[in-house]
Amino acid sequence: MKKVFVLDTNVLLHDPTAMLRFEDNDVVLPITVIEELDRFKKQAADTGRNARHVSRTLDDLRTTGSLTQGIPLENGGTLKVALCHRDTLQHLPAELEGDSGDNAILAVAMELKERCECPVALISKDTNLRIKADALGLVAQDYETDKVDISELYTGTAELMVPPAAMAQLFAEGHLSLEHSLCPNQAVTLVDETKPAHTALAYVEGSSGKILPMGKLPHSGVSRILPRNREQRFALELLLQDAISLVTLVGRAGTGKTLLAIAAGVQKVADEGAYTRLLIARPIIPMGRDLGYLPGDLQEKLDPWMQPLYDNFDLIFGTQDSRSKPEYWRRGHEEMIEHGLLQVEPLTFIRGRTIPKQFLIVDEAQNLTPHEVKTILTRAGEGTKIILTGDPEQIDNPYVDAASNGLTYVTERFKGEAIAGHITLCKGERSNLAERAAMLL
């Protein structure tokens, strides 16, 4: 049965193509939504860009028909702009009287429910509006086209029981083929079914689908960093393979996501010369109250935001304490910047760039929207490798959550791609206190 979907403004600001994504059903935009889009269109951020996109789409569609009568869409549905009549507003409860945009949207949905024989649903990303709609007897839903069930997020790992002959073949021939449904570049722990204590770490080669043993790490580690658990070992394998262009690392605080990514970046750029530069970026979103404007030039403004990255460089280069040998002390990242091997910058200026043959790390990617992550990934030039790290449980951006942020979105969308790999890091290695705090609080 055909349905009628009434869209709130925030749905279109989140996804400017949302009105075209409801298959063969009818989509209704209250005139209040058009008014609110007009107020947003001059903003420079994503909301302004999305508002302008919606306005241009509606302007193109109106040349093919009447927005008040309904314009046929390619998917078989129709798109209509509905007016909010004063008498309908008066039928709302006294608590909802007034000319607010939310009340006008509720009024349009109520009128459609009374007139239409088919089901009517209000689609909004505003939790309070959905609650008010439910109180009025309306069906209210969140816009979930790009949402990911965080409890079922792809982990990038698997554990398989195999016969002893398979284990022997893996090390004798250097590869193994198994009849299992595995994703490209998925990390695999092979367990000897006769002796469960015997295990082997392997991964699925993206191009061939064969299971290959993990490569050996140097005894000194990667940039002096050695993995402390199995997931960290899997992560380093993905980070060190040039054939894998996109790596996503998800994990709680202290699991080593950023440290491993930077260590691999230093190894690939400074030691091996596989990439021309290590480029690190992170979104400028404060936790809690913002301190406001910061004095100084661009670098001085960035330093407080980038300090977590500098802490990792200090650990890699052993420059945490300048008092040990003050005459020789020099922070490792400063030397890399001077030699042009390292660049640290905010994501604000990435639009329009082309980034060839660089090792790009985007830290705190859970604070990015799917559109912002798409913008970053489409900046990649020939030979560039991109690493996205983050913790979906620590989101400071008010416009995304654990299910709708860019990091989890990309993880699910790219899990079947031969050029991408993912690992979920589980065990905290920062300190016992950090691990217990992440688990208990």
Buried (B, 14 or more C-beta within 10 A) or exposed (E): EBBBBBBBBBBBBBBBEBBBBBEEBBBBBBBBBBEBBEEBBEBEEBBBBBBBBBBEBBEEBBEEBEBEEBBEBEEEBBBBBBEBEEEBBEEBEEEBEEEEBBBBBBBBBBBBBEEBEEEBBBBBBBEEBBEBBEEBEBBBEBBEEBBBEBEEBBBBBBEBEBEEEBBEBBEEEEBBEBEEEBBBBBBBBBBBBEEEEEBBBBBBBBEEEBBBBBEEBEEEBBBBBBBEBBBBBBBBBBBBBEEBBBBBBBBBBBBBBBBBBBBBBBBBBBEEEBBBBBBBBBBBBEEEEEEEEEEEEEEEBBEEBBEEBBEBBBBBBEBEEEEEEEEEEEBBBBBBBEEEBBBBBBBEEBEEEEBEBBBBBBBBBBBBBBBBBBBBBEBBEEBBBBBBBBBBEBBEBEBBBBBBBBBBBBBBBBBEBBBBBBBBBBBBBBEEEBBEBBEEE
